[in-house]
Amino acid sequence: MTLALCFLVATVAQETPVISFPPGVHPEFQRVCLAAQLALSAGQFDKAGRLLDRLPGSEIQLEWDDRNIPAGNRPSFEQARDEAIAQWARFPAMPRVLLAKKAAIKVSFEPKLNLNVATGLPAGAVSIYSEGTTPRLEVVIGLSRGVPAEPTKPTEVRNEIIHAVASYLGLGESPLFGTAAGRTDLPSSGRVGIFPLELDTIKANLAIVATLRKAVQERSKVVAGSAKLATDAGSLDAGEVIQGQPTPYSIQITNNGTGVLNYRTQGDCGCVKAVPPGTVKPGETVFIRPHIDTTDFVGELNKKLILFTNDTEEPAKTFPLKVFIRPKFRWFAPNGVVLVLDDKPGTAEVILQTPLAGTAKTEKTHIDGIETTFQMLPWSGELADPEMREGKRARTGTRYLITIDPKNLTGRRMVGVSVPTDDRSQPVTRTTFLVQKGIICLPNEVFMGQLPAGVKKFSTLVSRPGKPFKIRSATADSAEISLKFAPTTDSARPDEYKLEVTYLGKAPFGPVTGTITIVTDDPKQPKLLLPFQGTAG
Amino acid sequence: MKAAALFAAVGVLSALVGFSSQKASAPEWTVIIGGQTDGYLSPCGCTKPMSGGIRRRVSAIRQLATGNALILDSGGLAVGAGPQDEMKADALAEALVSAKADAVLLSGADAVLGVANLSSLTTRLDGRLLSTSVTASDRLPLVPSVAKGPFAVGGVLVNPSAFRALGETVRDPAEAAEAFVAELSPGAVPVLLTDGGKDAAVDLAEKNPELRLIVFRQTGEPLTAPIKVGKTLLVTVGEQGKHVLRFKLDAGALTEYRAIRLGQEYDDDPKVAVIHQAYLRRVADAGLLEALPRTVTDRYVGSEACLPCHTQEHAIWKGSRHSSALATLEADGHQRDPDCVSCHVVGLDSESGFRSREKTPTLSDVGCESCHGPGERHSREPKRFPFKKVGEDSCTGCHRGSTSPNFDFLTYWKKIQHGPVENQGISSGHEEIKKTR
């Protein structure tokens, strides 16, 4: 059953259908429908008929006033217009959009529009509904938009025409750009689309129009009312949950109006699991229970749920959702994440805390990045985890002592520790640490990127923590850069230097690449090579 | 009535000009705040509704920063340690320099990059990396505060322990905020960037009522209106750099707050697009995709192996966008980006999975095994090893909030619906959907 039919319930009396508006309905559409329903109730069938003339039928006529479009832009704007019309034609249930003179929708152009108070930007387009005259909806598109002003692009014309037709079909404005009802005043090359939920709303609107027209023909009545939303919560805080557990939220929705309240929900993230569309009869209350899928998150999470209803005063109500998520699997490196070696083997320590949920298959531990030997030991002790807002506290887990022989190591390498789990959403838990031998440059290349016409500075640290050394010289194989180095620590026994690399800003257009040679006093590492690369121009 | 409305709405330029000239004598300032990037440099280019990215952000900043502007970045240069995180931080720094940012907050999480990389970033950011908490040194020449026009900007770490662990001298948050306030010149408009959450920001505002604006960290979207604590406004940029905030300074007060979502309506900034392309080339040249850790799993065989028995399903797959998923990354230059590729190929984390289009062509794109798992045993002995039935969970691994914001299982499932009718939707996930709708 389509959503459109869900909103039409013929129950009050055999001859008296009830109309109820879908969530996302345009207030102007609803206003005209309710005025027509009142006219029917008062037996003013001609008046109701005239009101219904303002609403869409099986065809929508569109007048194109191109007088203000510069001649050079006319072909591309016409193509954009036709593309917008073709978008609506993709859906057989939608009315056909045809070009005509003296039509229901008129599109015209002006060099520049006034400021839109809501956005603080010049309006990209302005829509005006009129009572009982043609056109019913006039849309004026600015020939420029944005600050500073940019000429309006054909894509923007296409989007505005899609929005105009959506509005005429009774689709209320949406905060979600990219949809048929979600427009922007900003310059944009994004192409909006017509979304399934929007089509459902339009189908429901068209069914309401058909019901009202039938009532005029049959000189009968239609029952309608206005919904009035009341909720119990402004924001929802689920407290703390373990990663993967759903958050227990509940919102009470009451309808204090005279018509059925129709609602649907949408999250601001795929992780917000909204609830199916529903209805609340006048005077009744329902509970909805949305939740957040916490599988992919740790720490504090703040999301939103938007409740769309047919209450014209509160068509989209936003509920902030809050939760703090504790990770299932957690690693600690009590001695830091960098292991510095000299000529002898060294041992790194990492701890995998006993999982808060699920099991880690430590017997299947895999270490990659470098050849190692390792020991696994049961561990208990006290550790803090500031990122998870936890001070020092007692924990248990598995301690890994990973021994690395520096024989085949040069510079700095990343070592990974992976442990399979029985958790489908996180089949492997992994941590990494770094191991370094001798004097190294960090970063280990000077990436200069896109170089402007002018001097630009870069730097790298040359270090061997705890083992002093001296740099005797630093030279580059390119005249485009100059070098300067100085110790950052105790100048008598330095173990770290800062090497400043200055691009002189004079290279011709093209790549600037080469190598810096750093000469040290260490006989085992007399020379370090540091590449540099960038593009001038 | 319509004529009057149109007259009001359409190009009443003379009135606007008059309004502007009256205001011209008072210097106007715009404050633009971005940041909390947290490693999200760019949408992968896989779905158009994805928002954010440094290219759009700088485009927005350039649009908003007309006249006098204070441009701030609330930090989050990195979330992890590793070559790609370092490359991202470099690219982000380049983009922020291009955007003429005045100050970039050093966050506690940035400590993960290590002192050497941060030292390099301070040079790259050319006096913009801000911390009132971490004491500047030769190797880490941070700026304790930034002054521009009427503004003074400070940066406070709420949890500075990670920098202490790196051997840096660090002040506690309350002490750092007090030091910033104590140095203010008379009449300055003090702005504080912090890596703490809302509660920490409220605490800082209560203890330092001189502050006019505090920018704090929070996941989700920015606030619809600033929180007020006395005369201090509290705002957040929201997660992953997907928004920028804007204020106007009017007679010493911050007004006209706007939170702007960086959707597809913002074109890429051409200068930052060049920086981003250079970043992607750097990621590809460094062979980060090749260096990804892989585990031993059952063998993947590719979707073509399914064709002989599952002709109809294969045809549906071929007609879907899944069958050209890698091309969407290639179109945007992300085809060697480890952040993106796993959701566009088969089995990237497996020894038998995707390597490259050339080496493993049948594992390019999203294939049958992306959802159903490795199929070698099933293709050999189908009855003994039936293919795994899957539900919504197998979609949401990739179709998640940040990458597929419009994902709706029923709508999307219709695009790839396959398998015998009696078997469609039999998994728990499908059943649940059917019951609830």
Chai-1 contact restraints between the chains, C-beta under 6 A:
chainA,res_idxA,chainB,res_idxB,connection_type,confidence,min_distance_angstrom,max_distance_angstrom,comment,restraint_id
A,E110,B,V10,contact,1.0,0.0,6.0,A-B,restraint_1
A,E110,B,G11,contact,1.0,0.0,6.0,A-B,restraint_2
A,K112,B,G11,contact,1.0,0.0,6.0,A-B,restraint_3
A,L113,B,V10,contact,1.0,0.0,6.0,A-B,restraint_4
A,N114,B,A9,contact,1.0,0.0,6.0,A-B,restraint_5
A,N114,B,V12,contact,1.0,0.0,6.0,A-B,restraint_6
A,V126,B,A9,contact,1.0,0.0,6.0,A-B,restraint_7
A,I128,B,K2,contact,1.0,0.0,6.0,A-B,restraint_8
A,I128,B,A5,contact,1.0,0.0,6.0,A-B,restraint_9
A,S130,B,K2,contact,1.0,0.0,6.0,A-B,restraint_10
A,V140,B,V10,contact,1.0,0.0,6.0,A-B,restraint_11
A,F177,B,G263,contact,1.0,0.0,6.0,A-B,restraint_12
A,F177,B,E265,contact,1.0,0.0,6.0,A-B,restraint_13
A,G178,B,P49,contact,1.0,0.0,6.0,A-B,restraint_14
A,T184,B,E265,contact,1.0,0.0,6.0,A-B,restraint_15
A,L186,B,E265,contact,1.0,0.0,6.0,A-B,restraint_16
A,S188,B,E265,contact,1.0,0.0,6.0,A-B,restraint_17
A,S189,B,D267,contact,1.0,0.0,6.0,A-B,restraint_18
A,G190,B,Q264,contact,1.0,0.0,6.0,A-B,restraint_19
A,G190,B,E265,contact,1.0,0.0,6.0,A-B,restraint_20
A,P196,B,T411,contact,1.0,0.0,6.0,A-B,restraint_21
A,D268,B,E221,contact,1.0,0.0,6.0,A-B,restraint_22
A,C269,B,G401,contact,1.0,0.0,6.0,A-B,restraint_23
A,G270,B,R400,contact,1.0,0.0,6.0,A-B,restraint_24
A,G270,B,G401,contact,1.0,0.0,6.0,A-B,restraint_25
A,G270,B,S404,contact,1.0,0.0,6.0,A-B,restraint_26
A,G270,B,F407,contact,1.0,0.0,6.0,A-B,restraint_27
A,C271,B,G401,contact,1.0,0.0,6.0,A-B,restraint_28
A,P276,B,T436,contact,1.0,0.0,6.0,A-B,restraint_29
A,P276,B,R437,contact,1.0,0.0,6.0,A-B,restraint_30
A,L301,B,T219,contact,1.0,0.0,6.0,A-B,restraint_31
A,N302,B,Q218,contact,1.0,0.0,6.0,A-B,restraint_32
A,N302,B,T219,contact,1.0,0.0,6.0,A-B,restraint_33
A,N302,B,G220,contact,1.0,0.0,6.0,A-B,restraint_34
A,K303,B,G220,contact,1.0,0.0,6.0,A-B,restraint_35
A,D368,B,P293,contact,1.0,0.0,6.0,A-B,restraint_36
A,P386,B,N159,contact,1.0,0.0,6.0,A-B,restraint_37
A,P386,B,S161,contact,1.0,0.0,6.0,A-B,restraint_38
A,G416,B,P293,contact,1.0,0.0,6.0,A-B,restraint_39
A,L442,B,A116,contact,1.0,0.0,6.0,A-B,restraint_40
A,P443,B,S120,contact,1.0,0.0,6.0,A-B,restraint_41
A,F447,B,D90,contact,1.0,0.0,6.0,A-B,restraint_42
A,G449,B,E94,contact,1.0,0.0,6.0,A-B,restraint_43
A,G449,B,A278,contact,1.0,0.0,6.0,A-B,restraint_44
A,Q450,B,V274,contact,1.0,0.0,6.0,A-B,restraint_45
A,Q450,B,I275,contact,1.0,0.0,6.0,A-B,restraint_46
A,K457,B,T123,contact,1.0,0.0,6.0,A-B,restraint_47
A,F458,B,T123,contact,1.0,0.0,6.0,A-B,restraint_48
A,S459,B,S120,contact,1.0,0.0,6.0,A-B,restraint_49
A,S459,B,T123,contact,1.0,0.0,6.0,A-B,restraint_50
A,T460,B,S120,contact,1.0,0.0,6.0,A-B,restraint_51
A,L461,B,A116,contact,1.0,0.0,6.0,A-B,restraint_52
A,L461,B,S119,contact,1.0,0.0,6.0,A-B,restraint_53
A,T488,B,D138,contact,1.0,0.0,6.0,A-B,restraint_54
A,T488,B,R139,contact,1.0,0.0,6.0,A-B,restraint_55
A,K498,B,R139,contact,1.0,0.0,6.0,A-B,restraint_56
